Amino acid sequence: MRPNVPPTDSHPDGTMLLDLAASLVRRLGAHQRGDRQAVLHRDALAEAEAVLAYSPATPRGAPPRILDREGLRLVALLHSARWTARGCPETDADRDTAVRLFALLAPYRPDAVPARLRDAVAAADRPVAHDLEDMGSRALAAYRRWGTQLDPRALEEAVSLWRYAAGVLPKGHPGGTPQ
């Protein structure tokens, strides 16, 4: 597997994110088949960081403020797999990262949290974050209300949600505006 780099202007359609996600899926599959090195390889972390770089308005080292559920799930699973590959030590940076990421995801996808991390995730602090998928659904519902009821507040709500999301999505994110 090739090492990956953070998003660039050369992938404005989001193909870089898809390539990174596919690489993480391959690594996780190899780990499930017994290849511990697939998730422990240094390139795995670079790929995970690059996927998180697509998380909107996220200062380095901070949790995403708007969630891209699938990207977040893949990165959390990678960190969980790295922890498992090392024999589940009690103190481990990958375990801690997995717990933080799963804590963000749990309200939307509780089934995505691995059983051995559920108690830790339930006890973890959950920063305020908005779910990109939920935000898009709310904007679409408001737009539909405007279309059927001609409610100008609904149109304002839809446009506001879309503008907010577009303003925080990083360049090249597939959910963002074309560049």
LINSULHU-V644535 format. One record per pair of residues at least 12 apart in sequence whose C-alpha atoms are under 7 Angstrom apart, sorted by sequence separation. I is the first residue (numbers start at 1). J is the second residue. D is the distance in Angstrom with one decimal. If there is no record, write none. Layout:
i:I j:J d:D
i:I j:J d:D
This chain:
i:27 j:39 d:5.7
i:55 j:67 d:6.5
i:82 j:94 d:6.5
i:83 j:95 d:5.5
i:142 j:154 d:4.8
i:143 j:155 d:5.5
i:55 j:68 d:6.2
i:142 j:155 d:6.3
i:80 j:94 d:6.5
i:79 j:94 d:4.8
i:80 j:95 d:5.8
i:142 j:157 d:6.4
i:143 j:158 d:5.4
i:79 j:95 d:6.4
i:142 j:158 d:5.3
i:79 j:97 d:6.6
i:80 j:98 d:5.4
i:99 j:117 d:6.9
i:103 j:121 d:5.2
i:139 j:157 d:6.9
i:140 j:158 d:6.6
i:79 j:98 d:5.2
i:102 j:121 d:6.5
i:139 j:158 d:4.2
i:51 j:71 d:6.2
i:77 j:98 d:6.9
i:99 j:120 d:6.6
i:103 j:124 d:6.4
i:76 j:98 d:4.6
i:99 j:121 d:5.3
i:104 j:126 d:6.0
i:139 j:161 d:5.8
i:103 j:126 d:5.8
i:139 j:162 d:6.6
i:100 j:124 d:7.0
i:76 j:101 d:5.5
i:76 j:102 d:6.2
i:135 j:161 d:6.7
i:20 j:47 d:5.9
i:48 j:75 d:5.4
i:72 j:101 d:6.7
i:20 j:51 d:6.5
i:17 j:51 d:6.2
i:69 j:105 d:6.7
i:39 j:78 d:6.6
i:3 j:43 d:5.1
i:4 j:46 d:6.4
i:39 j:81 d:6.7
i:40 j:82 d:5.8
i:4 j:47 d:5.5
i:7 j:50 d:6.6
i:39 j:82 d:5.6
i:6 j:50 d:4.4
i:5 j:50 d:6.3
i:6 j:53 d:6.7
i:36 j:85 d:5.4
i:21 j:71 d:6.9
i:24 j:74 d:6.7
i:28 j:78 d:6.6
i:67 j:129 d:6.9
i:65 j:128 d:6.9
i:66 j:129 d:5.4
i:67 j:130 d:6.1
i:68 j:131 d:6.8
i:65 j:129 d:4.4
i:66 j:130 d:4.5
i:67 j:131 d:4.6
i:68 j:132 d:5.8
i:64 j:129 d:6.8
i:65 j:130 d:6.1
i:66 j:131 d:5.3
i:67 j:132 d:5.3
i:66 j:132 d:5.8
i:57 j:168 d:5.1
i:56 j:168 d:5.1
i:57 j:169 d:6.6
i:56 j:169 d:4.3
i:56 j:170 d:5.5
i:54 j:170 d:5.9
i:54 j:173 d:5.9
i:14 j:172 d:5.2
i:12 j:171 d:6.9
i:13 j:172 d:5.8
i:14 j:173 d:5.2
i:12 j:172 d:4.2
i:14 j:174 d:4.4
i:11 j:172 d:6.1
i:13 j:174 d:5.9
i:9 j:172 d:6.7
i:7 j:172 d:6.9
i:12 j:179 d:6.6
